[in-house]
Amino acid sequence: MTAFAIGPWTEAPTDTRGETVFAVGDVHGCTPLLAAGLGTPKRLVFLGDLIDRGPDSIGALRRWATVEPAPGIARVERLMGNHEQLLLLACGEAGPEAAAAARDLWLSLDGGTMLAEMRAEAGRSAAMPDATLLRDAFGEAVVARLRALRSHLALGNLVFVHGGLDPAQDSAAFLALPWKTLAAKPRHWAWITGGFLDWKGGFGGRLVVHGHTPPAKQRPFTGLEDPHVLAEGRLNLDGGSAVTGLVTGAQIETGRYRVLRAKQG
């Protein structure tokens, strides 16, 4: 059974240019929670990390890749998380040398759960990650979606991005950092924690909606018991799904937002 909770509306200096936006944090293969968490906003933003750790990464990806992951949505934005980055790199999207380094890191971050699903789907129990396994496991449509992932979405005064912003760098240059290399890690839009989560100087009037850092890992940086509040120009929507069973999203409008939580009970 999946429990679904909608928090109260909270006033906030958000500007969505009049749109209703629903942003979804790290799903990590928890497909029933993804299905429960989707509403019918005008724009749906996936913040990345659909895969790894949970029981059904392929199911999550297939739903995510459809034209309408939930009925009635006018526009879907799909952003890259560090786990999608590692999957693509491990499968050779940036060449064999990058693949070897990415594969070790991916497997150390529970990429083995995804690899096991891929092998089972493709019927190749000993296959190593490569472009053929990627295609055989997911199909061409899902692979095309993965290759088209964006680093961020800017809308009004909001920046949606997987990891966050680095206030020590020009934001345009930072968000343009390429995904086909791990050289910028950890000061990269898909990876950043320190320097972003503990920053208290604001982001030039922008509000950053992000995932990447689950509650237990965020708390030492921010001191927040509940990380899913807009504070210091940040709104974190990583519920730690694979550990907590919680997928978190937010409905955001001009002047207000509310947090939505889906949990496997």
N, C-alpha and C positions, 0 to 999 in steps of 0.2 A: 504494500500500500504506500502511496506517495501523499504526504501532507503538503499543503500549499498555503502559505501565509503571506498576506499583503500588509505591509506596514502603513502607518499613517502618512498623509502628505506632510512634508516639511518645507517651509518657506526657504528659498535659497536664491542667490544671485545668478541663476542659470538663464542663459539665453539660447533657445533652440530655434530661433527664427520662426517661431510659431508652430513648430512641429511637435508631435508626440513621439518620443524616442524610447525604445526599450533596449537596454544593453544587458548582455548576458556574460557572466564571468566564466571562469575555468570549469568546463564540464568534465574533462578527463574520463571520457568513456561511460559516463553515467546516463545512458540514454533515457530511461523512464523519467528521470528528473528533468532532462531537457524537454521532453514532451510535455511534462506538467507545467514547466515554467514559461512556456511561450504564450504570449497574449496576442492581441491584434492591434499593435501600434502602426503608425504610418511608416516608421523606419525601425528596423531591427539591426542591432550591431552585435556581432559576435566578437569578443575581445581576445580570442585565441585560446590555445590549449584545449582543444576538443578531445585530444587523444592521450593515451598512456594511462597506466595505473588502474583505471576502472575496468569493469567487466565487458564493455561493449563499445570499444572505440570505433570499430567499423560501422556499427549501427548509428552512432552519433554523427560520424562523418557523412553517411548517406543521407540522413535527415538534413543536416546542415547544408549539404550540396544542392538540395532540391530548389527549384525556383521559388516555391513558397514553403518554407519550413513550417509555417503555421498559416492558416487561411486568412486572407484579407490584408496581408502586409504589402504595402506598395513598393518598398525598397529594402533590400538586404545588403548589409555591409559585412564583409568577412575579413578580419584582421589576423595577422600572423602572430602566433605565440612562439615561445622558444622551443616548445615540443614539436610543433609543425616544422620549424626551421631545422631542428636536428633530424627529424624523419627524412626530409627532402635531401639534406646534405648527406646523411648516411646512405641514401639510395643513389648517390652519385650525381646529384643535380649540379654540383660545382666541380666535378672531376674526382678521380680516384684518390688523390692525396688528401683532399678535404674530407672525402668519405671515410677514410680510415680514422681520422681524428674525431670526427663527429660521431661515428658509430660507437666508439668507446664511451664517450660522454653520454650519448643517448641511452645506452644500456645501463650506465651507472645511475640514471635518473628514471628508472623503471620503464625504459623503452622496450624491455623484454616482453612485457605484457602485450604491446602492440605487435611486436615481431611474431609472437606466438599466434595471435589472431590472423595475421597476414599469411603465415605458413599454413594454418588450418584452412583458411578460405581458398588459398591457391592449390591445396593438396600437395604441398612440397615441404615435408617436415624438417628438412635440413637446409632449406634455402637461406642464403645470406641476403641482406638488404641490397636491392639494386632496382633499376628502372623496370625490369620485367616483373619482379615480384610486386612492385608497387601497382603496376597496371593489372596484373592478374588478381590481386587481392581486392582492389578498390573499383576497378573499371575506369574507363577513359574520362567519364564525366567528373568523377571525384578528383582524379589526378589533375584535370584541367583547372578545377577550382583551387586546389592546393597551389598550383603554380602561379595563380593570379592573385594570391593574397597580398593585401596592402599592409603598410607599416602602421597607418593611423587614419583617422577620420577627423577633420576639423569641421565643426558646425557651430555657428554663433560664437560664443566664448568658451565652447567645450572642445577639448581634445580627447578623443578616444584612442587608447594605445594599450598594448598588452602590458608592458613593464612599467613605463612611466617616462618622465622627462628628466634630463640632466640640467639643472639650473646653471651649471658651470659652462655649458656649451650653448652656442646659438641653436635655437630650437629647430629652425628649418634645416640646418646642416645635420643636427642630431637625428631628426626624423628621416633624413635621406640616407643615413648609414645603410650600406648594403646588407642583405641578409645572407648572401652566399659566402660569408666568411665569419669566423668566430674571433677574429683579431680584436674587435672592439669590446668583446665581453670582458668584464661585466658592465662597462659603461656603454650600453647599447639599449635601444628602445624595447627590445624583447627580453632583456635580462636585468635591467637596473633595479637595485633595491637601495643600498646605501648611497647617500648623496641625493636621493629622491624622497624616500619615505621619512627621513629625519630632517628634511629641509623645512624651514619655517618662514622663508622669505617671500613666498608666493611665486607665481609663474606669469608675471606681467599681465595680470587681469584674467588669465585663462584658468579654467577649471579642468583638471585631469581626471578622466574616468578610466580606470585601469583594472587589471587583474594581477596574475602572476604570483602574488605573495599571500598565502593563506593566513588566517587569523593568528595562529600561534607564532608564525615567523614574522608577522608584521608588528606584533605587540612590543618587542624590544626596541623597535625603531620609533614607534609613535606613542606608545603608552596607552593606546586605546583598548579598552576591553571589548567594545564592539567596533570592529574596523569598518563596518558598512554604514558609515556616516560621512557626510561631506565635512572635512576638517582640513585646515591649512591648504585649501585649494585642491584637495585630493578626495576622490571617492573610490574605494577599493571594493570590487565585486568578486573577489576570489573567496569562495566559501570553504575551500579545502575539500572538495566533493569526494574524492577517493578515500579520504580518512574520516571525514565528518558525516558523509552522506548528504551534504548540503550544497546545492547549486543556487547561486545568488544572482539576482538581476536587479535592475532599477528602471522604473518608468520616470522619464525626465521630461518636464515641460518648462516653458519660460516661467521663471519665478518659483518653481517648486519641483520636488522629486519625492518618490517613495520607493522603498526597497521591497522586493519580492523574494521569497525564499521557498524552495521546493526541497523536501527532505524525504528520503526513503525511510519509512517507518517499520 
